[in-house]
């Protein structure tokens, strides 16, 4: 390879929970460099989650982390061109990409939802993902189903 791989940047933990995963999520949520707006949306969404699940003994942050775990895919399909034909080859996903995909899916399906504010939509999607339902969970299931259907082409992986 000609180019040198760029160094990974260290993310600062978020101000309230002190967690770098929250910072990464807020960076995905952010539009036009408005990080304070994204933090406000995320924290109010966590407050809404706690209000929606009052009998849950876990904290809102733990509920969010478990919801992310529920929608994290383990395998995806990549297109490979072999001898004039294109095959969907199932491949395992790196851990940092898994986390990024799950965060992006959660935000994408929260934005598509109907609701009043983004924090309401995000909290509804977090609760659905925590309960193994919703758009982001369905996306993960579809990815796994596609990989299972194309398991015959796994030997093209290298």
N, C-alpha and C positions, 0 to 999 in steps of 0.2 A: 504494500500500500504506500502511496506517495505521501499522503497527508498524515500528519500526526493527529491522533485523537485528541479532542479538546478535553481539558480537565473538568471534572465534575465540580460544580459550585456547591459550597456548603450553604444550606438554608438555615436561617435563624428561626428559633422556635417562636410560636405565636405568643402574644402578650398575656392572654388569659390562662390558657392551659399549659403553656410551655411545651408544646408538641410540634415537631417538624412536619408530621403528616397533615396537621391542620393548615400549616403554612402552604404546603404543596397544593392542598385542596383549594385554598383561597386564591392561590395564583392561577389555578385553572378557572375559577369562578369569575375572576376579575376581567373587566372590560376597560380598555383605554387607560390603563395604569391607575385606575381608581381603587386602590387597595383598601382604603378605609371603608368605602362603600361595600366592598366584598366582605370585609370582616364583619360589618354591621349586619349584612344579610345572613352570614353564616351563624353568628351568635344568636340572632333572633330566631333563626330556624331551629337551633338547638333548644332554645327556650320553648318554642312551640311543640317540639318533640316531647319534652318533659311534661308539658301540659296535656298532650294527647295520650301519653302513657303514664298516668299517675300511679298506678299500682305496680309498676315495674321497679324492682329494687336497684337496678343499675343506674348510673349517671347518664346524662344525655350524651356525653362524649363516648362512653362505652357502647351505647346503643348505636351511635353513628359508626363506630369502628366495626361493630358486629354486622351492621348493614352493609358496610363496604366489603367485609369478608364474604357475605352471602352473594354479592354480585361480582366477585372477582373470578374471571375465567382462568382455567388452567391450560387450555389448549386452543389454538386458533388455526384457521386454514390460510395458507399463502399460495398465491398463484405461481406455478413454475412452468416454464415453457420447455417442453422436451420433445424434440423431433417433429416440430410443427403443430403439436397439440398442447393445449394448456390444461394442466391438472391442478386441482385444488388439493394441496398437500398439507395434511395436519402436522403442525409443529407445536412444541411446547413453548411457553412464553417465559421470558426472563422475569425475575421477581419485581424489578423496578417498573417494567412495562406492564405487568399485571396490575400493579397499584394505579398506574397512570390511566390504564384503560377503564378500570372500575370507577375512578373518580370522574373521568370524562363522560362515561355513560350515565352516571347518576345525575350530573349537571345537565346533560343533554335532555334526558327524559323529564327532568324537573322543569326545564324551560318549555318543553312541549305541553306540559300539563295545563289544565284550566285552573285558574285561581286568581286571587286578587293581587297579591304581591309575590315577588320572587322568594321571600322567606317562607311564605305559606306553601308555595309549590314545592320548595326544597324540603321542607319538613314533612310534607305528605309523601314525597318520594322516599325519604329516609325511613319513615314508618312502614311503607310498603315493602321496601327492601329488607327491613328487619323482620317482617312477617313472611318473607319468601314469596313476594308477589310484586306487581308493578312492572313498568316498562323496562327498567334496567335489569331486573332479574330475568325477564323474558328474553332480553338480548343475550344474556349469558347462556341461557338454556339453548337458544338458537345456535350460538357459536359451537357449543358442545355437540349439538345434534348434527351440525354440518360436518364437524370433524369426525364424528362417528360414522356418518354416511360415506365419507371419503377415506376411511381407514385403509382401504385396499391400496391406496397410493402412498402409504407411509414410507415405503422403501425408496421413494425418490428423494427423501430427506437426506441432506448431507451438510 
